[in-house]
């Protein structure tokens, strides 16, 4: 009898323990889901910021603001001013809400950051670089100084906490979690730091960053060009050469040869930071290594673009020994336009000029960039003719047919399309700015006008999703 009671009581205890365990698990899963949702929201808001910048910059008098387009909208005047001010307000809000001394997070206390967010957030410097476009709108100084912490702190955080002496970028401060994603997003997150010093040194930067004494710029950036060379570019370049797979034409950072397109975009931007730092601030040996890294960059890009369809690239790609293969049956517009933005916007593979490396004009990289321009023409033309019912870029296309398989547009897909299209639509031959429409092939004018219409519609959508005084 006692034994029976003991067994029953034990079963009851075990039952309640099990129920509590299930409840705890469900709460944990809910917390995990909520945390992920908040990170997605943060990423969406950052990509919306970039979209606002892209559209606002395009409103200048030679492009959307030209009389050949829509003189009735006063885009180069009141609209450009409003969108410029909106960017200032938004970066102030994002910095206040998400920047915790370089830790970008929806929470004030977070163990580890999400480096994917850093790779896109640090792109905010591009608006800073273009602040002069708003000199007639009394916004130049606001654009130059309001968002400095948001542009600089994340790069400082990564250099201080997530990069080791061997050139590896980690997901965590303990340097335990390393893979292709931490490496690619980590490298890309230093774009603002590298570009600040590149701009400071190159001849045509004398009118802006070059005006600052070295010690003043280092005071802002914490790390100078010598630090970037020693701590970042040299060890990371050695690691890249060590991890290069010449058959697959990709770097091997973990056991998988399958890459997400967003990580490939970050890789492209990160490789640019490596070889440009070596070329501009290193010695002869560094420049030889820079040329090698640039050649590898071109080979990765060529292998990736081999999967181009008129509607884009697959969301994930497997790098086989003989060729790249689509590892997804869908095209993520967020991933596609993020990829385009990394390759062509701001300090990117297309950046060059006096004092910078010559690699974009020849070799494997030059050929790949020509191929990219042709692909981009197709993607833009398809994109502006295959929108959802609201006239926005849908979230997903079928990689095999180009059909829309998810018509909803997210803030990230809309924001990244807007900034990528605004900055890169003239890379190829199918589109041209409004100032040059007179006497041009009518088909190019028609396509370009439609593109402007779509960008402007996206800009209005992004603006209307912002709740005033939400901070």
ZALOFI-316716 format. One record per residue (C-alpha): residue in three letters; x negated, y, z. Coordinates in steps of 0.25 Angstrom, whole numbers, plus 5000, padded with zeros to 4 digits. Example, Ala and Ser with C-alpha at 12.3 -4.5 7.8 and 13.67 -1.06 7.14 Angstrom:
# ZALOFI-316716
ALA495149825031 SER494549965029 
This chain:
# ZALOFI-316716
UNK500050005000 UNK498950105004 UNK498150064991 UNK499450094983 UNK499650224990 UNK498150264987 UNK498250224973 UNK499550314971 UNK498950424978 UNK497650414970 UNK498450414957 UNK499250534962 UNK497950614965 UNK497350574952 UNK498650614945 UNK498550754951 UNK497050764948 UNK497350724934 UNK498450834933 UNK497550934938 UNK496450894929 UNK497450914917 UNK497951044922 UNK496451094924 UNK496151044910 UNK497351114904 UNK496951244911 UNK495551234906 UNK495951204892 UNK496851324893 UNK495751414898 UNK494851364887 UNK495851394877 UNK496151534883 UNK494651564883 UNK494451524868 UNK495651604865 UNK495051724871 UNK493751704864 UNK494451694851 UNK495251824854 UNK493851894857 UNK493351844844 UNK494551884837 UNK494452024842 UNK493052044839 UNK493251994824 UNK494452094824 UNK493452204828 UNK492552164816 UNK493752164807 UNK494152314811 UNK492652354809 UNK492652294795 UNK493952354790 UNK493552494797 UNK492252494790 UNK492852464776 UNK493752584778 UNK492652674774 UNK492752764761 UNK492052674752 UNK492952554754 UNK494352544760 UNK494352694763 UNK494052724748 UNK495152794741 UNK495152684731 UNK495852594741 UNK496852654751 UNK496752804752 UNK498052804759 UNK497552734771 UNK496452834774 UNK495552714778 UNK494252784778 UNK494852894787 UNK495852864798 UNK495952714796 UNK494452694797 UNK494352784809 UNK495452704816 UNK494852564813 UNK493452614818 UNK494052664831 UNK494752534832 UNK493452454831 UNK492852544842 UNK494052524851 UNK493952374848 UNK492452354851 UNK492652434864 UNK493752334868 UNK493052214864 UNK491752254871 UNK492552284884 UNK493352154883 UNK492352054878 UNK490852094880 UNK490352054894 UNK488852104893 UNK488752024880 UNK489551904883 UNK490751914873 UNK491951854880 UNK493351864884 UNK492951834898 UNK491951914907 UNK491351784912 UNK491051684901 UNK489951574902 UNK489651574887 UNK490051664875 UNK490551624862 UNK489451654852 UNK490351654840 UNK491051784846 UNK489651844847 UNK489351824832 UNK490451904828 UNK490552004839 UNK489152054837 UNK489552094823 UNK490152224829 UNK488852304826 UNK489352314811 UNK490352424815 UNK489252494823 UNK488352494811 UNK489452554802 UNK489852664813 UNK489452774803 UNK490652744795 UNK491452804806 UNK490652934807 UNK491753014801 UNK492752954811 UNK492052994824 UNK491852844827 UNK490452814824 UNK489952834838 UNK491052744844 UNK490752634834 UNK489252644837 UNK489352634852 UNK490652584856 UNK490352434853 UNK488852424856 UNK488952334868 UNK489852234860 UNK488852234849 UNK487652224857 UNK487952144870 UNK488352014864 UNK486952004856 UNK486252034869 UNK486951924876 UNK486651824866 UNK485151864865 UNK485051854880 UNK485951734883 UNK486151644871 UNK484851634864 UNK483651554868 UNK482151564865 UNK482251464854 UNK483251544846 UNK484451464850 UNK485851534853 UNK486751464863 UNK488151474867 UNK487851484882 UNK486851554891 UNK486351424896 UNK485851394882 UNK486551254882 UNK487451264870 UNK486851284857 UNK487351254843 UNK487551314829 UNK488651404834 UNK487851464845 UNK486651484836 UNK487451544825 UNK488351634833 UNK487151674842 UNK486351714831 UNK487451794825 UNK487751864838 UNK486351944837 UNK486752014824 UNK487052144831 UNK485652144838 UNK484852104825 UNK485652204817 UNK485352314826 UNK483852294825 UNK483952274810 UNK484652404808 UNK483752474818 UNK482552434809 UNK482952434795 UNK482752564787 UNK484252594785 UNK484552584800 UNK483752704803 UNK485052794803 UNK485752704813 UNK485052594822 UNK483652644818 UNK483952774825 UNK483852704838 UNK482452694845 UNK482152544847 UNK482252554863 UNK483652614862 UNK484152504852 UNK483552394861 UNK484152454873 UNK485552434866 UNK485152294860 UNK484352244871 UNK483552154861 UNK482752224851 UNK482252174837 UNK480952104844 UNK481852034854 UNK482751984842 UNK481551934834 UNK480951864846 UNK482151814854 UNK483051784842 UNK482551784828 UNK481251704829 UNK481751594838 UNK483051584831 UNK482351574817 UNK481451464822 UNK482651384827 UNK483451414814 UNK482251354806 UNK482151234815 UNK483651204814 UNK483751224799 UNK484351104791 UNK483851124776 UNK484751014771 UNK486051064777 UNK485651214776 UNK486051244790 UNK485451254804 UNK485651144813 UNK485951194828 UNK486751074832 UNK487250934828 UNK488350984818 UNK488151034804 UNK489551094804 UNK489651244805 UNK490851334808 UNK490851454798 UNK490851554809 UNK489551494814 UNK488951494800 UNK489251644799 UNK488551674812 UNK487351594808 UNK487251684795 UNK487251804803 UNK486351744814 UNK485351704803 UNK485351844798 UNK484951894812 UNK483851794813 UNK483151824799 UNK483351974799 UNK482751984813 UNK481551904808 UNK481351984796 UNK481552124801 UNK480852114815 UNK479851994813 UNK478551964806 UNK478151904793 UNK478351764799 UNK479751804804 UNK480151854790 UNK479751724784 UNK480651654794 UNK481751754791 UNK481751724777 UNK481851574780 UNK483051594789 UNK483751684778 UNK483551574768 UNK484151474778 UNK485351574780 UNK485551574765 UNK485551424764 UNK486651414775 UNK487451524768 UNK487351454755 UNK487751314761 UNK488951384768 UNK489451454756 UNK489451324747 UNK490751294754 UNK491351424749 UNK492851424744 UNK493551554739 UNK494251554753 UNK493051534761 UNK492151434769 UNK492551324778 UNK492651344792 UNK491651244795 UNK490451194787 UNK489651064788 UNK488151084782 UNK487850944776 UNK486550904771 UNK486850934756 UNK487951044757 UNK488951114766 UNK490351054768 UNK491651114773 UNK491951054787 UNK493251124788 UNK494451134779 UNK494851274782 UNK494251414780 UNK494251504793 UNK494351644789 UNK493851694802 UNK492551604800 UNK492451644785 UNK492551794787 UNK491651784800 UNK490651714791 UNK490751824780 UNK490551924791 UNK489251864796 UNK488651854782 UNK489051984777 UNK489352094788 UNK488452174796 UNK487152114799 UNK487251994790 UNK486651914779 UNK486952024770 UNK486252134778 UNK484952184772 UNK484252304767 UNK482952384769 UNK482152314780 UNK482952194781 UNK482752054776 UNK482852024761 UNK483551884762 UNK484951924758 UNK484451954744 UNK483751824740 UNK483551684743 UNK484551584749 UNK485151694757 UNK485351794745 UNK486051684737 UNK486951644748 UNK487351794750 UNK487751804736 UNK488551674737 UNK489151734749 UNK489651854742 UNK490251774731 UNK491051684742 UNK491451804749 UNK492151864737 UNK492951744736 UNK493251734751 UNK493751884751 UNK494551874738 UNK495251744743 UNK495451804757 UNK496151934753 UNK497051854744 UNK497451744754 UNK497951814767 UNK499051774776 UNK500451844776 UNK499851964784 UNK498751984774 UNK497651934784 UNK496651834782 UNK497151694787 UNK496451614797 UNK496151494789 UNK496151444774 UNK496051304769 UNK494551284765 UNK495051184754 UNK496151264748 UNK496051404753 UNK497551404758 UNK497851474771 UNK497951374782 UNK498051474794 UNK498751604790 UNK498551674803 UNK497451784803 UNK496651794816 UNK495951914821 UNK494651854818 UNK494951804804 UNK495551944801 UNK494452024807 UNK493351944801 UNK493951944787 UNK494052104788 UNK492652124793 UNK492052024783 UNK492852074771 UNK492552214774 UNK491052204775 UNK490852104764 UNK491852114753 UNK490852184743 UNK489852064745 UNK490352004732 UNK490952054719 UNK492452044721 UNK492652164730 UNK492252314730 UNK492352434739 UNK493452534735 UNK492452644732 UNK491952564720 UNK493352514714 UNK493352624703 UNK493052554690 UNK492952414697 UNK493552284692 UNK495052294696 UNK494952154702 UNK493852194712 UNK494652324715 UNK495952244718 UNK495252134726 UNK494552244734 UNK495752324737 UNK496452194741 UNK495252164751 UNK495452304757 UNK496952284759 UNK496652154766 UNK495552214775 UNK496452334778 UNK497552234782 UNK496652154791 UNK496152284797 UNK497552324801 UNK497852184806 UNK496652194815 UNK496952334820 UNK498352294823 UNK497952174832 UNK497252264842 UNK498052304854 UNK497752444858 UNK497252474872 UNK497052324875 UNK495752354882 
